[in-house]
Amino acid sequence: EQKFYEIIKKTEGPTFVHFSFRNLDRVRSLYNAAKKAKKILVANPNFFYTIDNARKLIKDLPETKKNQFLKCFKKDGDVDDEDRRERGYAKPYLENSIDYKWIRKNSKDVVVFLTASELSQLIDIQPKKGSFIFSLSQHYLEGEENEDYYECLMYWMQHFGLDFYKVHCSGHSDEDGIKNLIKQIEPEIVIPVHTEHPEKFREFTKKVIIPEKEKTIKI
């Protein structure tokens, strides 16, 4: 949240932010940072819909209705026809939405959330300068054959004069963190279930059972 705030506060022009809106902790952090910087957070109907449906489970999520620091972005192609099931949920949010012309006019005062598929909205918004915050795991930019995506992203940044920042707080522990966890807990059994290198756990403890496909582990 603090890193978001520092970048948003110093940016002359719009700040664009990219991450998964299903990461509600990051949604809350971005909203808090934008509000603290006295900027308006602009996002798509999915962003709003997710917040409203998660409020029963997660505290401190922003109110989406009559909130001066939140505006719904209606891009070309969005429809508010309630007969379209896939977009019906979006209609309440699109009724009081803004478009790229509003963002362009108020560019110094906005933080714009963009999904990967919405990157093309920069063509309509036409920022002259600003910032772009990439807040996903590093592997989306490096490794796993994602270098082409990173190169493409840099072309967009260069074309629109946007400063590129990476702000990510991973939910995954590093190797030392896992090693210390096992050392402190001293478990009877360690079963790696979310890793590309399960055999690595045998360096931390001898009591490792590596899952095998279609085989049961009895505990």
N, C-alpha and C positions, 0 to 999 in steps of 0.2 A: 504493500500500500504506500509506504513512504517513497519507494523508488518511482512508482506511478506518479505520485504527487510532484516530486522534484522535476521530472521530465515535463509534465503537463504545465507546471508553473512557469518554467523558463521558455516554453515554446512560443514563438511568435507566429501565430497561424493555428490551424487545426491540428489536433493530435489524433491520429488513427491508431486503434488498438485491435490486435488480433489474438484471440484465444477461443476455446470452446465455451459457449455460454452455459453449458451443463456444469461447468466448474463454478458453482455458486459462491464458493468462498472468494474466488477471484472476481466474480461479478460484484460482490459486496465491497471488495477492496478498491476496485476501479471507481465505483460510485462514490465511495467516501473520499477518494483522492480528488476526483473531479469537483465534488461539492466544496471541499476544502480550498481548492484553487479557484473557486467561484466560476466554474465552467459548467456548461450544460452537457450532459451525457446523452448522445443520440444513438439509438440502437433499433434493430429490426423487431417486428412483432413477436418472433420466437423468443427473443430475449425477455420481453415483457411477460409473455405467457408463462415462461418457465419460472420467473420470479413469483408470479401470483399463485402458481400451483405448488410451489415449494415452501411458501410462507408458513404453512401449518407445521412444517418439520424443522425449519431453520430460522433462528432468531435474527433480528437486526437487518433483514432484507429491506430495501427501500420500498416505499409506497409508489405504485405506478400511476395512480390517479391524482390529478391536480398537483403534481410535483413540479415545481419550477426548475428543478435541476435534471429533469428527465423528459425527453421528447422521442416519440416514435417516428422512425424514418420510413417513408413510403417510397420505394424505388420503382422505376419503370418495370412493369410486369406484375407487380403486386395487384391482387384483385380483392375486392371486398364483397363479392357475390356470395351470399350465404348458401347458395345451392352448390357451391364448390366445396366439398367436404374437407379437402386438404387445406383450404384457406379459411374456412368458416370461423375458426377460432381467432383469426387475426382481425376480424371486422371491428370489434370494439376499440382496438388500439389504433386502427387506421383511420377512424372517424375524425380524430383530432391530430393527425400526423403532419409532419413537415416533409419537404422534398429537397432535392439537391440545390435548388435555387435558394432556399432558406439557409442551408448550410454554407453556401458560397457567400451569401450576404453577411452571415454572422460568424465567419470563419475564425476570428480571433477568440471567440467565446465558446467554442465547442470541442468536445471529445467525441469522436465517432468510432463506435464499435463496428468492426467489419469481420465477417466470416471469410473463408478462403474464396468462396464463390462470389463474394461481393466486392472483391478487389477492383473489379471493372468499374465500380461506381466512381472511382477517382477520375474517370474520363469525363463524367458529367460535372462532378464537383470542381475539377480543375484547380487544385490548390497551387499557389505560387511558391509556398514554402510551408514548413511544418515538421511534424515528427511522426514516425511510425514505430509503434511498440509491438514487437513480436514476443508473445508471452506463452509460448508452447515449448515443449522439451527440445533440447538442442539437436536431437537426432532427426528432427524434421528438416533441419538445414544441412546437417553434415552426416555422412554415412548412410547406410541403407539405400544407396543410390538416389539420394535426395539432392545431390549437388546441383542438378539441372534446375530444380525448383528454387534453390537459393540464388542461382545466377539470374533466373527470370525475375525474382523478387527485387534484386538489386537494380535491374533495368528500370523497373517501375519507380524505385526510389530516386534514381538519377533523373528520370524523365520529369518527375514532378517536384524535384528539389526537396525531398523529404529526408530528414536525418533518421537513421535507423538505429533502434535500440533493442536489446534483448533483456527482458525482465521475466525471469522464471523462477518459481519456487517449487521444486519437484516434490512429488509425494513418494518418490523412491529413495531408499537409503543408499549411501555409497558403501563400498566394501568394508571400510573401517567401522562404519555404523553397525553393519550386520554382525561383524566379528565381535564387537563390544556387547551387542545385544545377547548373543549366544553365551558369551563369557559370564555376563551378569545373571542371566536366567538359569543357566546350567540345566537345560531341558534333557529329559530322558531320550527324546527322539527329535530330530530335526528333519522336516519334510519340505524340500524346496518346491514351490508350486507356481512361482511367477518369476522365472529367470531363464536366460539363454545358456547359462553355464552352471547347472545344478551340481556338477562334480566338484566345483570350486568350494562348496560347503564342507567337503571332507578335509580341507585345510584348516578349518576352524574347530571341527569336532569329529570324532570317529563314529558318532551315533547318528548317521545320516541314512535315510531311506529315500531313494530317488524314485519317484512315481514312473510307472511304465503304462503305456497305453492299454486300456481294457483289462488291467490287472488291479485287483483289490488290495488295499493296504489295511491290515487289521491293527487297530490301536488298542 
